[in-house]
Amino acid sequence: MISAHVTTPKLIGSWIALLVLTFLSFGISLLGLGEAELFIALSISVVKTFVVLFIFMHLVEQRFANRLIVILTFLFIALLVALTVADPLTRKTFPPRPDPAANPYP
């Protein structure tokens, strides 16, 4: 039997953590960090997702088999994203078509 129950202080603490992470994400978006901004925003969103999953959806109270389903879902999504990104990176492009105006026929 699982003894970790979600209590009211845990719910309030996780709600405050979600608010802080939301304001942190908004504040970072105003800084204009360039390419690092996307990585930071995605990292914050993953943390917020796990807080919602484990606390608000009471996944912390469930058996490992139920948690395993969520973990495998995230792994499959990561695999699909990785394969989608790898497709254009490994695609061979053909040389561009020659410009007929550059070499006119005699």
Secondary structure as the mmCIF struct_conf table of DSSP 4:
data_model
#
loop_
_struct_conf.conf_type_id
_struct_conf.id
_struct_conf.beg_label_comp_id
_struct_conf.beg_label_asym_id
_struct_conf.beg_label_seq_id
_struct_conf.end_label_comp_id
_struct_conf.end_label_asym_id
_struct_conf.end_label_seq_id
HELX_RH_AL_P HELX_RH_AL_P1 THR A 8 LEU A 31
TURN_TY1_P TURN_TY1_P1 GLY A 34 GLY A 34
HELX_RH_AL_P HELX_RH_AL_P2 GLU A 35 VAL A 51
HELX_RH_PI_P HELX_RH_PI_P1 VAL A 52 PHE A 56
TURN_TY1_P TURN_TY1_P2 MET A 57 MET A 57
HELX_RH_3T_P HELX_RH_3T_P1 LEU A 59 GLU A 61
BEND BEND1 GLN A 62 GLN A 62
HELX_RH_AL_P HELX_RH_AL_P3 PHE A 64 THR A 90
HELX_LH_PP_P HELX_LH_PP_P1 ARG A 91 ASP A 99
TURN_TY1_P TURN_TY1_P3 PRO A 100 ALA A 102
BEND BEND2 ASN A 103 ASN A 103
#
